[in-house]
Amino acid sequence: MRGLSADLLDNDALTRALAVSADRPLLVAVSGGGDSMALLHLLRERLGAEKLIAVIVDHALRVGSDEDARRARGLAQKLGGRTEI
């Protein structure tokens, strides 16, 4: 993700999320789309991969959704964080 900067994150929202998660990992909903992957990338840059868990929900509402979930998981794992589908 070239050209992205962790400075793009809303500091107030991030501060509130970290206050709620305290010393626990921060769960990040990831769909595999550009916006959620950019968010995951920016959070990893700011907080480190060990603080994050990417959560992918497959509602199985259409054929192929399981493949989309696996692709999102693979992309998230490349960033070094934990993932759950």
VEXRO-963729 format. One record per atom (N, C-alpha, C): atom name; x, y, z. Coordinates in steps of 0.05 Angstrom, whole numbers, always signed. Layout:
VEXRO-963729
name; east; north; up
CA; X; Y; Z
...
end
This chain:
VEXRO-963729
name; east; north; up
N; +17; -23; +0
CA; +0; +0; +0
C; +18; +25; +0
N; +27; +32; -23
CA; +45; +55; -25
C; +29; +81; -22
N; +41; +100; -10
CA; +30; +127; -9
C; +10; +131; +15
N; +5; +110; +30
CA; -13; +113; +53
C; +3; +121; +77
N; -8; +138; +93
CA; +5; +147; +117
C; -13; +143; +141
N; -1; +133; +163
CA; -17; +129; +188
C; -28; +156; +198
N; -18; +178; +188
CA; -28; +204; +195
C; -57; +209; +185
N; -66; +192; +167
CA; -93; +194; +156
C; -114; +184; +176
N; -106; +170; +196
CA; -125; +159; +216
C; -136; +182; +233
N; -161; +179; +240
CA; -174; +198; +258
C; -164; +193; +286
N; -148; +211; +297
CA; -135; +206; +323
C; -155; +203; +346
N; -177; +218; +345
CA; -197; +216; +366
C; -210; +188; +366
N; -218; +179; +342
CA; -230; +152; +340
C; -211; +131; +348
N; -186; +133; +340
CA; -165; +114; +348
C; -161; +113; +378
N; -160; +137; +390
CA; -156; +138; +419
C; -180; +125; +434
N; -204; +129; +424
CA; -228; +117; +437
C; -227; +86; +434
N; -220; +77; +410
CA; -218; +48; +405
C; -197; +35; +423
N; -174; +48; +426
CA; -153; +37; +442
C; -161; +37; +472
N; -176; +58; +480
CA; -185; +59; +508
C; -204; +36; +514
N; -221; +29; +495
CA; -240; +7; +499
C; -225; -20; +499
N; -206; -23; +481
CA; -192; -49; +479
C; -171; -52; +501
N; -162; -30; +513
CA; -142; -31; +535
C; -118; -48; +526
N; -112; -69; +541
CA; -88; -85; +535
C; -95; -109; +517
N; -120; -111; +509
CA; -129; -132; +492
C; -125; -124; +462
N; -125; -144; +444
CA; -122; -138; +416
C; -146; -122; +406
N; -141; -106; +385
CA; -162; -91; +373
C; -173; -106; +349
N; -199; -112; +348
CA; -211; -126; +326
C; -217; -107; +303
N; -209; -114; +279
CA; -214; -98; +255
C; -230; -114; +235
N; -254; -105; +228
CA; -270; -118; +208
C; -258; -114; +181
N; -253; -136; +166
CA; -240; -135; +140
C; -257; -150; +120
N; -263; -137; +97
CA; -278; -150; +76
C; -260; -159; +53
N; -236; -149; +52
CA; -219; -154; +29
C; -219; -132; +9
N; -239; -114; +12
CA; -240; -90; -6
C; -218; -70; +1
N; -215; -51; -17
CA; -194; -32; -14
C; -195; -15; +11
N; -219; -7; +19
CA; -221; +10; +43
C; -214; -4; +69
N; -224; -29; +72
CA; -218; -43; +97
C; -189; -52; +98
N; -178; -59; +74
CA; -150; -67; +74
C; -131; -43; +79
N; -139; -19; +69
CA; -124; +5; +75
C; -125; +11; +105
N; -149; +8; +117
CA; -152; +13; +146
C; -134; -6; +161
N; -134; -32; +154
CA; -117; -51; +168
C; -88; -44; +165
N; -80; -36; +141
CA; -52; -28; +136
C; -44; -4; +154
N; -61; +16; +154
CA; -55; +40; +170
C; -54; +34; +200
N; -73; +17; +209
CA; -72; +10; +238
C; -47; -6; +245
N; -38; -23; +227
CA; -14; -39; +232
C; +10; -20; +233
N; +10; +0; +215
CA; +32; +20; +216
C; +33; +35; +243
N; +9; +42; +253
CA; +8; +58; +277
C; +11; +41; +302
N; -1; +17; +303
CA; -3; +2; +328
C; +15; -23; +329
N; +23; -32; +306
CA; +38; -58; +304
C; +19; -81; +300
N; +28; -101; +286
CA; +11; -124; +279
C; +2; -140; +304
N; +18; -140; +325
CA; +12; -156; +348
C; -13; -145; +363
N; -20; -121; +358
CA; -43; -108; +372
C; -70; -114; +357
N; -68; -125; +333
CA; -92; -127; +316
C; -100; -156; +310
N; -126; -159; +307
CA; -138; -184; +297
C; -157; -176; +275
N; -151; -185; +250
CA; -169; -180; +228
C; -192; -201; +229
N; -216; -191; +229
CA; -240; -209; +230
C; -255; -207; +204
N; -258; -230; +191
CA; -272; -232; +166
C; -297; -248; +170
N; -320; -237; +163
CA; -345; -251; +167
C; -355; -260; +140
N; -360; -286; +137
CA; -371; -297; +112
C; -400; -305; +118
N; -419; -289; +109
CA; -447; -295; +114
C; -458; -315; +94
N; -441; -323; +75
CA; -449; -343; +55
C; -475; -335; +40
N; -477; -310; +33
CA; -501; -300; +20
C; -499; -304; -11
N; -476; -310; -21
CA; -473; -315; -49
C; -452; -336; -55
N; -454; -348; -78
CA; -434; -367; -86
C; -407; -353; -89
N; -386; -365; -77
CA; -359; -353; -79
C; -352; -336; -56
N; -370; -332; -37
CA; -363; -315; -14
C; -342; -327; +3
N; -341; -354; +4
CA; -320; -367; +19
C; -292; -362; +8
N; -290; -360; -19
CA; -265; -353; -31
C; -257; -325; -26
N; -276; -306; -26
CA; -271; -279; -19
C; -260; -277; +10
N; -272; -292; +28
CA; -263; -292; +56
C; -234; -302; +58
N; -228; -324; +44
CA; -201; -335; +45
C; -181; -315; +33
N; -189; -301; +11
CA; -171; -281; -1
C; -166; -258; +19
N; -187; -249; +32
CA; -184; -227; +52
C; -165; -237; +75
N; -169; -262; +83
CA; -152; -272; +104
C; -122; -273; +95
N; -118; -281; +71
CA; -90; -282; +60
C; -78; -255; +59
N; -93; -235; +50
CA; -83; -208; +49
C; -76; -197; +77
N; -94; -203; +96
CA; -89; -194; +123
C; -65; -208; +135
N; -61; -233; +130
CA; -39; -248; +140
C; -12; -238; +129
N; -13; -228; +104
CA; +12; -217; +92
C; +21; -192; +107
N; +2; -179; +121
CA; +9; -155; +137
C; +20; -163; +164
N; +19; -189; +170
CA; +32; -199; +194
C; +14; -202; +218
N; -12; -197; +216
CA; -29; -199; +239
C; -44; -225; +240
N; -58; -229; +262
CA; -75; -252; +265
C; -101; -248; +251
N; -113; -270; +242
CA; -139; -268; +228
C; -158; -289; +238
N; -184; -283; +235
CA; -205; -302; +241
C; -227; -298; +221
N; -237; -321; +210
CA; -260; -320; +192
C; -284; -330; +208
end
